[in-house]
């Protein structure tokens, strides 16, 4: 299993709009393709931070799903243009994680 901890910085004042967009469009879209989204979070202390966690069964699955998602007309024409109005793309941080043997998330 491969986990991705994804941290996004929002443009000032955009986090509430971003959460709604994630929960109504992006997460359902990705789940419909087979992505496992384990959680979606906002920072209690930082008004511009959004964090989410995804899981992939293997690197091959991750690569396949990336291509299916990010090269699709839905992503290119509907999702990415809206995303660009809310997130600071240069500040996206993606950390790949592997669960330890006793982690409750597997």
ROSE-4610 file (N, C-alpha, C; in Angstrom, 1 decimal, always signed):
// ROSE-4610
residu = [X/X/X/X/X/X/X/X/X/X/X/X/X/X/X/X/X/X/X/X/X/X/X/X/X/X/X/X/X/X/X/X/X/X/X/X/X/X/X/X/X/X/X/X/X/X/X/X/X/X/X/X/X/X/X/X/X/X/X/X/X/X/X/X/X/X/X/X/X/X/X/X/X/X/X/X/X/X/X/X/X/X/X/X/X/X/X/X/X/X/X/X/X/X/X/X/X/X/X/X/X/X/X/X/X/X/X/X/X/X/X/X/X/X/X/X/X/X/X/X/X/X/X/X/X/X/X/X/X/X/X/X/X/X/X/X/X/X/X/X/X/X/X/X/X/X/X/X/X/X/X/X/X/X/X/X/X/X/X/X/X/X/X/X/X/X/X/X/X/X/X/X/X/X/X/X/X/X/X/X/X/X/X/X/X/X/X/X/X/X/X/X/X/X/X/X/X/X/X/X/X/X/X/X/X/X/X/X/X/X/X/X/X/X/X/X/X/X/X/X/X/X/X/X/X/X/X/X/X/X/X/X/X/X/X/X/X/X/X/X/X/X/X/X/X/X/X/X/X/X/X/X/X/X/X/X/X/X/X/X/X/X/X/X/X/X/X/X/X/X/X/X/X/X/X/X/X/X/X/X/X/X/X/X/X/X/X/X/X/X/X/X/X/X/X/X/X/X/X/X/X/X/X/X/X/X/X/X/X/X/X/X/X/X/X/X/X/X]
num = [1/1/1/2/2/2/3/3/3/4/4/4/5/5/5/6/6/6/7/7/7/8/8/8/9/9/9/10/10/10/11/11/11/12/12/12/13/13/13/14/14/14/15/15/15/16/16/16/17/17/17/18/18/18/19/19/19/20/20/20/21/21/21/22/22/22/23/23/23/24/24/24/25/25/25/26/26/26/27/27/27/28/28/28/29/29/29/30/30/30/31/31/31/32/32/32/33/33/33/34/34/34/35/35/35/36/36/36/37/37/37/38/38/38/39/39/39/40/40/40/41/41/41/42/42/42/43/43/43/44/44/44/45/45/45/46/46/46/47/47/47/48/48/48/49/49/49/50/50/50/51/51/51/52/52/52/53/53/53/54/54/54/55/55/55/56/56/56/57/57/57/58/58/58/59/59/59/60/60/60/61/61/61/62/62/62/63/63/63/64/64/64/65/65/65/66/66/66/67/67/67/68/68/68/69/69/69/70/70/70/71/71/71/72/72/72/73/73/73/74/74/74/75/75/75/76/76/76/77/77/77/78/78/78/79/79/79/80/80/80/81/81/81/82/82/82/83/83/83/84/84/84/85/85/85/86/86/86/87/87/87/88/88/88/89/89/89/90/90/90/91/91/91/92/92/92/93/93/93/94/94/94/95/95/95/96/96/96/97/97/97/98/98/98/99/99/99/100/100/100/101/101/101/102/102/102/103/103/103/104/104/104/105/105/105/106/106/106]
x = [+0.8/+0.0/+0.9/+0.4/+1.1/+0.1/+0.5/-0.4/+0.2/-0.7/-0.3/-0.9/+0.0/-0.5/-0.3/-1.4/-1.4/-1.8/-0.9/-1.2/-1.2/-2.3/-2.6/-2.7/-2.1/-2.3/-3.3/-4.3/-5.4/-5.0/-5.6/-5.5/-6.3/-6.0/-6.7/-8.2/-8.9/-10.4/-11.0/-10.3/-10.8/-11.1/-10.6/-10.7/-12.1/-13.1/-14.4/-15.0/-14.7/-15.2/-14.4/-13.1/-12.4/-12.9/-13.2/-13.7/-15.0/-15.9/-17.2/-16.9/-16.0/-15.6/-15.0/-14.1/-13.5/-14.6/-15.5/-16.5/-17.6/-17.9/-18.9/-18.5/-17.2/-16.8/-15.5/-14.4/-13.1/-13.1/-13.5/-13.5/-14.4/-15.7/-16.6/-16.0/-15.4/-14.9/-13.8/-12.8/-11.7/-12.2/-13.1/-13.6/-14.3/-15.0/-15.7/-14.7/-13.4/-12.4/-11.7/-11.9/-11.2/-10.2/-10.1/-9.1/-9.8/-9.0/-9.4/-9.0/-10.0/-9.7/-10.0/-9.0/-9.1/-9.6/-9.3/-9.7/-9.4/-10.1/-10.1/-10.1/-9.1/-9.0/-8.7/-9.1/-8.7/-7.9/-7.0/-6.2/-7.0/-6.9/-7.6/-7.0/-5.7/-4.9/-4.6/-4.5/-4.1/-5.3/-5.8/-7.0/-6.9/-5.6/-5.4/-4.9/-4.9/-4.3/-5.5/-5.3/-6.2/-5.3/-5.7/-4.9/-5.9/-5.4/-6.2/-5.2/-5.8/-5.0/-5.6/-4.8/-5.3/-4.4/-5.0/-4.3/-4.4/-3.3/-3.2/-2.7/-3.2/-2.7/-1.3/-0.8/+0.6/+1.0/+2.2/+2.7/+2.1/+1.9/+1.3/-0.2/-0.9/-2.3/-2.2/-1.3/-1.2/-1.0/+0.0/+0.3/-0.9/-1.6/-2.7/-3.8/-4.1/-5.2/-4.8/-3.5/-3.1/-3.4/-3.0/-3.2/-4.7/-5.5/-6.9/-7.6/-7.1/-7.7/-7.2/-5.9/-5.4/-5.3/-5.4/-5.4/-6.8/-7.8/-9.2/-9.8/-10.7/-11.4/-12.1/-12.6/-13.3/-12.3/-11.1/-10.1/-9.6/-9.2/-8.7/-9.6/-10.9/-11.9/-12.8/-13.0/-14.0/-13.3/-12.4/-11.8/-10.6/-9.6/-8.4/-8.6/-9.4/-9.6/-10.2/-11.1/-11.7/-10.6/-9.9/-8.8/-7.8/-7.4/-6.4/-6.9/-8.2/-8.7/-8.7/-8.4/-8.5/-7.2/-6.3/-5.1/-3.9/-2.9/-1.6/-0.8/-0.8/-0.2/+1.3/+2.0/+3.5/+3.7/+2.7/+2.9/+2.3/+1.8/+1.3/+2.5/+2.2/+3.2/+2.6/+3.2/+2.8/+3.8/+3.5/+4.4/+3.9/+4.7/+4.4/+4.7/+3.8/+4.0/+3.7/+4.4/+4.1/+3.7/+2.7/+2.2/+3.2/+3.3/+4.1/+3.3/+3.9/+3.2/+2.0/+2.0/+0.9/-0.1/+0.1/-0.8/-2.2/-3.2/-4.6/-5.1/-4.4/-4.7/-3.8/-4.4/-3.7/-4.3]
y = [-1.2/+0.0/+1.2/+2.2/+3.5/+4.6/+5.4/+6.5/+7.8/+8.7/+10.1/+11.1/+11.8/+12.9/+14.1/+14.8/+15.9/+17.2/+18.2/+19.4/+20.5/+21.3/+22.4/+23.7/+24.7/+26.1/+26.8/+27.3/+28.0/+29.5/+30.1/+31.5/+32.1/+33.2/+33.7/+33.8/+33.3/+33.3/+32.2/+31.3/+30.3/+28.9/+28.7/+27.3/+26.8/+27.5/+27.0/+26.6/+27.5/+27.1/+25.9/+25.8/+24.6/+23.3/+23.3/+22.1/+21.7/+22.6/+22.3/+21.7/+22.3/+21.8/+20.3/+20.1/+18.8/+17.8/+18.1/+17.1/+16.9/+17.9/+17.7/+17.3/+17.6/+17.3/+16.4/+16.9/+16.2/+14.8/+14.7/+13.4/+12.4/+12.8/+11.8/+11.4/+12.3/+12.0/+11.0/+11.3/+10.3/+9.0/+9.0/+7.7/+6.9/+7.6/+6.9/+6.2/+6.6/+6.0/+4.9/+4.8/+3.8/+4.2/+5.5/+6.0/+5.9/+5.5/+5.4/+6.7/+7.4/+8.7/+8.3/+8.4/+8.0/+9.1/+10.4/+11.5/+12.8/+13.8/+15.2/+16.1/+17.0/+17.7/+19.2/+20.0/+21.4/+21.7/+22.6/+23.0/+23.8/+23.4/+24.2/+25.6/+25.7/+26.9/+27.7/+27.1/+27.8/+27.9/+29.1/+29.2/+28.9/+28.7/+28.5/+27.1/+26.2/+24.8/+23.8/+23.0/+21.8/+20.6/+19.5/+18.3/+17.1/+16.2/+14.9/+13.8/+12.6/+11.4/+10.4/+9.9/+8.9/+7.6/+6.5/+5.2/+4.5/+3.9/+3.1/+1.7/+0.7/-0.6/-0.9/-0.2/-0.4/+0.9/+0.9/+2.0/+1.9/+0.7/+0.6/+1.1/+0.8/+1.3/+2.9/+3.4/+4.9/+5.5/+5.0/+5.5/+5.4/+4.3/+4.1/+5.1/+5.3/+6.2/+7.6/+8.0/+9.3/+9.7/+8.8/+9.0/+9.1/+8.2/+8.2/+9.5/+10.0/+11.2/+12.5/+12.7/+14.0/+14.2/+13.2/+13.3/+13.3/+13.2/+13.1/+14.5/+14.5/+15.8/+16.4/+15.6/+16.1/+16.9/+16.3/+17.0/+18.3/+18.1/+19.2/+20.4/+20.1/+21.1/+21.6/+20.7/+21.1/+21.3/+20.5/+20.6/+21.5/+21.3/+22.1/+23.6/+24.1/+25.5/+26.1/+25.3/+25.8/+25.7/+24.6/+24.4/+25.6/+26.0/+27.1/+28.4/+28.6/+29.8/+29.8/+28.6/+28.5/+28.1/+27.3/+26.8/+27.5/+27.5/+28.0/+26.8/+26.5/+25.3/+25.1/+26.1/+26.0/+25.6/+25.7/+25.3/+23.9/+23.2/+21.8/+20.9/+20.2/+19.2/+17.9/+16.9/+15.5/+14.7/+14.0/+13.1/+11.7/+10.8/+9.4/+8.7/+7.9/+7.2/+5.7/+4.9/+3.5/+3.3/+2.5/+2.2/+1.3/+1.5/+0.7/-0.6/-1.7/-2.9/-2.8/-2.0/-1.9/-0.7/+0.0/+1.1/+0.6/+1.3/+0.9/+1.2/+2.0/+2.3/+1.4/+0.4/-0.5/-0.5]
z = [+0.0/+0.0/+0.0/-0.8/-0.8/-0.4/+0.5/+1.0/+0.5/+0.2/-0.1/+0.9/+1.6/+2.4/+1.6/+1.3/+0.4/+1.1/+1.1/+1.8/+0.8/+0.9/+0.0/+0.7/+0.1/+0.6/-0.2/+0.4/-0.3/-0.5/-1.5/-1.6/-0.5/+0.0/+1.2/+1.0/+2.0/+2.0/+1.2/+0.6/-0.3/+0.3/+1.6/+2.1/+2.2/+2.7/+2.8/+1.4/+0.4/-1.0/-1.4/-1.1/-1.5/-0.9/+0.4/+1.0/+0.4/+0.1/-0.6/-2.0/-2.7/-4.0/-3.9/-3.0/-2.8/-2.5/-1.5/-1.1/-2.1/-2.9/-3.9/-5.3/-5.7/-7.0/-7.1/-6.4/-6.6/-6.0/-4.7/-4.1/-4.7/-5.0/-5.6/-7.0/-7.8/-9.1/-8.9/-8.0/-7.8/-7.3/-6.4/-5.8/-7.0/-7.8/-8.9/-9.9/-9.9/-10.7/-10.0/-8.7/-7.9/-6.9/-6.7/-5.7/-4.3/-3.3/-2.0/-1.2/-0.8/+0.0/+1.4/+2.3/+3.7/+4.6/+4.2/+5.0/+4.4/+4.8/+4.3/+5.6/+5.7/+6.9/+6.7/+7.6/+7.7/+8.9/+8.9/+10.1/+11.0/+12.3/+13.3/+13.5/+13.2/+13.5/+12.2/+11.1/+9.9/+8.9/+8.7/+7.9/+6.4/+5.9/+4.5/+4.2/+5.2/+5.0/+4.9/+3.9/+3.6/+3.4/+4.1/+4.0/+3.7/+2.8/+2.6/+2.4/+2.6/+2.6/+1.6/+0.7/-0.3/-0.2/-0.6/-0.6/-1.9/-2.3/-3.6/-3.2/-3.9/-3.6/-4.0/-5.1/-5.6/-6.4/-6.7/-7.6/-9.0/-9.5/-10.8/-10.8/-9.7/-9.6/-9.5/-8.7/-8.6/-9.9/-10.7/-12.0/-13.0/-12.9/-13.8/-13.5/-12.2/-11.7/-12.0/-11.8/-12.1/-13.6/-14.5/-15.9/-16.2/-15.6/-15.8/-15.3/-14.1/-13.6/-14.3/-14.2/-14.6/-16.1/-16.9/-18.4/-18.9/-18.1/-18.6/-18.9/-19.9/-20.2/-19.0/-18.1/-16.9/-16.1/-15.8/-15.0/-15.8/-17.0/-17.8/-18.0/-18.3/-18.7/-17.5/-16.5/-15.5/-14.1/-13.8/-12.4/-12.3/-13.1/-13.0/-13.1/-14.0/-14.0/-12.7/-12.1/-10.8/-9.7/-9.7/-8.7/-8.7/-9.9/-10.0/-9.5/-9.3/-8.7/-7.2/-6.6/-5.1/-4.5/-5.1/-4.5/-5.0/-4.2/-4.6/-5.0/-6.3/-6.9/-6.5/-6.4/-6.1/-4.7/-3.8/-2.4/-2.1/-3.1/-2.8/-2.4/-1.3/-0.8/-0.8/-1.4/-1.4/-0.8/+0.3/+1.0/+0.8/+0.3/+0.1/+1.4/+1.9/+3.1/+3.0/+3.9/+4.0/+5.4/+5.6/+7.0/+7.7/+9.0/+9.8/+10.1/+10.6/+10.8/+11.7/+12.7/+13.6/+13.4/+12.2/+11.9/+11.7/+12.3/+12.1/+10.6/+9.9/+8.5/+7.7/+7.0/+6.1/+4.7]
